[in-house]
Amino acid sequence: MSETRRAGDPELTTYRDVQLSPDFSELRRRFRRFVFPMTGLFLAWYFLYVLLADYAHDFMSHKVGGNITVGLLFGFGQFVSTFAITLLYVRWADRKFDPDAKHLRDQIEGDES
């Protein structure tokens, strides 16, 4: 199966060169240093919620006010933490990740300034 190339498409070796470059390795390392711990933290928080819901019925059904239970607060906390992590990632990416990613993209596309 042959691939069709359009005029102005960079050579495939350009992508490989960028992938093997120290700048790309650093960018990938920075991305992983943020994303993996944040994912692990969220998964630990999520599994804590699931395990408590399954094995700590008395604790999760404890009323903290009116019909509001600890389990309901934990569930709401899942939504809050999801939005907080998203906000943190967007702010982090805007400051620390996107400028370098744009630089690499410009190198690939030949728009280096």
Secondary structure, 3 states (H helix, E strand, C coil): CCCCCCCCCCCHHHHHHHHHCHHHHHHHHHHHHHHHHHHHHHHHHHHHHHHHHHHCHHHHCCEEECCEEHHHHHHHHHHHHHHHHHHHHHHHHHHHHHHHHHHHHHHHHCCCC
